[in-house]
Amino acid sequence: MILRQKVENYENVYINNFTIQNGFSDEGAGLSIENSEVDLENLLVINNQSNYQDISTKGAGLYVANN
């Protein structure tokens, strides 16, 4: 189980057989991926929350940018 993970500026990342849950953030509460090459397989992304009061909020469970 991962509570929150940020992947930034990586190549050839492989994430398999994980549950990503209970994250809270403005950007990618469960998993945030930026400027990276990532393969995702067999993931459960559950019960993640974004800061819904902030209009700049991006991605409760998963946020992906510039990939």
Phi, psi and omega in degrees: 000134174245132178279316174199137181220137175245128177245116183221130177061047177237156174238150174057047176266133180235119179244123187220141174058053178236154166249124180247112187213161173064028177275153175218123182193168174281337187218106179067063184301325177269306183212127178244124181236120180227135176050044185221158175252108188229133172254128180245134180212137177056053180252144166250122179243104188225148171057043175255144184231139172263164178284084189297346179278345181261119184290348178269006180299140182224111170074108176280307181273318187212131175235127181230129180218140173056046180248000000 
